[in-house]
């Protein structure tokens, strides 16, 4: 067994362990940290497949942004995990049955011979000056240019729709006007009132 295959099985085992701990650990903060560990190991597997761009994107986007956001939300929200655990034992048999069905299906598919090394050979070795990022960018902006632009437009429409739904006028909700807040003056907010002193004993 080569060193590369040893690294694959090592990081794959850590990835499976981290993914299992995400759904079995009791503390939600620990679950997020195990999810970060799973993403790191997934990035290492991408590196072994010579897809360094996807590995870096996985680390920067998911670990550096999404998981940090999840971690802050979980830490700031005082989540009561006791009600969440009440239905765990109740739905455990169903979850175990679904997991067994998925494992059996994966064994049947992977053991059928359609995914062996003969049907899908390993990627050929690339020279030292090969850049996965350059190859991906060339393919993305030549052959898949129109689907890429369509996906970008769809994401832009979704972002504009989310902003529109957030800023829509609703009854009973106070709205802020930043322009009025900037133009505010002291005379508009503070009023000095002169009163005679109270001379009662």
C-alpha positions as CSV (number, residue, x, y, z in Angstrom):
1,X,0.0,0.0,0.0
2,X,1.5,3.3,-1.1
3,X,1.9,6.3,1.2
4,X,-0.8,8.2,-0.7
5,X,-3.3,5.4,-0.1
6,X,-2.3,5.3,3.5
7,X,-3.0,9.1,3.8
8,X,-6.4,8.6,2.1
9,X,-7.5,6.0,4.6
10,X,-6.2,7.9,7.5
11,X,-8.0,11.2,6.7
12,X,-11.1,9.3,5.5
13,X,-11.3,7.5,8.9
14,X,-10.9,10.8,10.7
15,X,-13.6,12.4,8.5
16,X,-16.1,9.6,9.3
17,X,-15.3,9.8,13.0
18,X,-15.8,13.6,13.0
19,X,-19.1,13.3,11.0
20,X,-20.4,10.7,13.5
21,X,-19.5,13.0,16.4
22,X,-21.3,15.9,14.8
23,X,-24.6,14.1,15.3
24,X,-23.9,12.2,18.5
25,X,-22.1,14.8,20.7
26,X,-24.3,16.5,23.3
27,X,-22.8,20.0,23.3
28,X,-23.7,22.0,20.2
29,X,-20.5,24.0,20.3
30,X,-18.5,20.7,20.2
31,X,-20.7,19.6,17.3
32,X,-19.7,22.7,15.3
33,X,-16.0,22.1,16.1
34,X,-16.3,18.5,14.9
35,X,-17.9,19.8,11.8
36,X,-14.9,22.1,11.3
37,X,-12.6,19.0,11.7
38,X,-14.7,17.2,9.1
39,X,-14.3,20.0,6.6
40,X,-10.6,20.1,7.1
41,X,-10.3,16.4,6.4
42,X,-12.5,16.8,3.3
43,X,-10.1,19.5,2.1
44,X,-7.1,17.2,2.6
45,X,-8.9,14.5,0.5
46,X,-9.4,17.2,-2.2
47,X,-5.7,17.9,-2.0
48,X,-4.9,14.2,-2.5
49,X,-7.1,14.3,-5.7
50,X,-4.9,17.3,-7.0
51,X,-7.9,19.6,-6.6
52,X,-6.2,22.3,-4.6
53,X,-8.6,25.1,-5.6
54,X,-11.6,23.2,-4.2
55,X,-9.7,22.4,-1.1
56,X,-8.8,26.0,-0.4
57,X,-12.3,27.1,-1.2
58,X,-13.7,24.6,1.2
59,X,-11.4,25.8,4.0
60,X,-11.9,29.5,3.3
61,X,-15.7,29.5,2.7
62,X,-17.0,26.8,5.0
63,X,-14.4,26.7,7.8
64,X,-13.5,30.4,7.6
65,X,-16.9,31.9,7.2
66,X,-19.9,29.6,7.5
67,X,-18.7,27.6,10.5
68,X,-17.4,30.6,12.3
69,X,-20.9,32.2,11.8
70,X,-22.6,29.0,13.1
71,X,-20.2,28.9,16.1
72,X,-21.0,32.5,17.0
73,X,-24.8,31.9,16.7
74,X,-24.6,28.7,18.8
75,X,-22.5,30.4,21.5
76,X,-24.7,33.6,21.6
77,X,-28.0,31.8,21.6
78,X,-28.6,30.0,24.9
79,X,-30.0,26.8,23.3
80,X,-31.8,24.5,25.7
81,X,-30.7,21.1,24.5
82,X,-32.9,19.2,26.9
83,X,-36.1,19.4,24.7
84,X,-34.0,18.4,21.7
85,X,-32.9,15.2,23.4
86,X,-36.4,14.1,24.4
87,X,-37.2,12.7,20.9
88,X,-33.8,11.1,20.3
89,X,-34.7,7.7,21.8
90,X,-38.1,7.8,20.2
91,X,-36.8,8.1,16.7
92,X,-33.6,6.1,17.2
93,X,-35.0,2.8,15.6
94,X,-36.1,4.7,12.5
95,X,-32.8,6.4,12.2
96,X,-30.9,3.2,12.6
97,X,-33.1,1.5,10.0
98,X,-32.5,4.3,7.5
99,X,-28.8,4.2,8.2
100,X,-28.7,0.4,7.6
101,X,-30.6,0.8,4.3
102,X,-28.1,3.5,3.1
103,X,-25.1,1.3,4.1
104,X,-26.6,-1.7,2.3
105,X,-27.3,0.3,-0.8
106,X,-23.7,1.7,-0.8
107,X,-22.2,-1.7,-0.4
108,X,-24.3,-3.1,-3.3
109,X,-23.5,-0.2,-5.6
110,X,-19.8,0.0,-4.8
111,X,-19.4,-3.8,-4.9
112,X,-21.2,-4.3,-8.2
113,X,-18.0,-3.6,-10.3
114,X,-19.2,-0.4,-11.9
115,X,-16.9,1.7,-9.8
116,X,-13.7,-0.4,-9.9
117,X,-10.3,0.7,-11.1
118,X,-11.0,-0.8,-14.5
119,X,-14.1,1.3,-15.2
120,X,-12.7,4.4,-13.6
121,X,-8.9,4.6,-13.6
122,X,-7.0,7.0,-11.4
123,X,-6.2,10.4,-12.7
124,X,-2.9,10.6,-14.7
125,X,0.0,12.3,-13.0
126,X,0.5,15.9,-13.9
127,X,3.7,17.8,-14.3
128,X,5.1,20.0,-11.6
129,X,3.9,23.2,-13.2
130,X,0.3,22.0,-13.5
131,X,-2.2,24.4,-12.0
132,X,-5.6,23.0,-11.1
133,X,-7.0,26.5,-10.6
134,X,-5.9,27.6,-14.1
135,X,-7.4,24.5,-15.7
136,X,-10.7,25.0,-13.8
137,X,-10.9,28.7,-14.7
138,X,-10.1,27.9,-18.4
139,X,-12.9,25.3,-18.5
140,X,-15.3,27.4,-16.5
141,X,-15.0,30.5,-18.7
142,X,-14.9,28.7,-22.1
143,X,-17.0,25.6,-22.3
144,X,-19.3,26.4,-19.3
145,X,-19.5,30.1,-19.6
146,X,-23.2,30.4,-20.2
147,X,-24.2,28.0,-17.4
148,X,-21.9,29.9,-15.1
149,X,-23.4,33.2,-16.0
150,X,-26.9,31.8,-15.6
151,X,-26.1,30.5,-12.1
152,X,-24.6,33.9,-11.2
153,X,-27.8,35.7,-12.4
154,X,-30.0,33.3,-10.4
155,X,-27.9,33.9,-7.2
156,X,-28.1,37.6,-7.8
157,X,-31.9,37.4,-8.1
158,X,-32.1,35.3,-4.9
159,X,-29.9,37.9,-3.1
160,X,-32.1,40.8,-4.3
161,X,-35.3,38.9,-3.3
162,X,-33.9,38.2,0.2
163,X,-33.1,41.9,0.7
164,X,-36.5,42.9,-0.6
165,X,-38.3,40.5,1.7
166,X,-36.2,41.8,4.6
167,X,-36.9,45.5,4.0
168,X,-40.5,45.2,3.0
169,X,-43.0,47.5,4.9
170,X,-45.0,45.7,7.5
171,X,-47.6,47.0,9.9
172,X,-46.5,47.4,13.5
173,X,-42.8,47.3,12.7
174,X,-40.7,50.4,13.3
175,X,-38.6,51.5,10.3
176,X,-35.3,53.5,10.5
177,X,-34.5,56.3,8.1
178,X,-30.7,56.7,8.1
179,X,-30.9,60.0,6.2
180,X,-33.1,61.6,8.9
181,X,-30.8,60.2,11.6
182,X,-27.8,61.9,9.9
183,X,-29.6,65.2,9.5
184,X,-30.7,65.4,13.1
185,X,-29.9,68.5,15.2
186,X,-29.6,69.2,18.8
187,X,-32.6,71.6,18.7
188,X,-34.8,68.8,17.4
189,X,-33.9,66.3,20.2
190,X,-33.1,68.4,23.2
191,X,-35.4,71.1,24.7
192,X,-34.3,73.2,27.6
193,X,-37.1,74.2,30.0
194,X,-36.7,77.0,32.5
195,X,-38.7,76.6,35.6
196,X,-39.0,78.7,38.7
197,X,-37.4,77.1,41.8
198,X,-39.8,75.6,44.3
199,X,-39.7,77.8,47.3
200,X,-41.9,75.7,49.5
201,X,-40.3,74.7,52.8
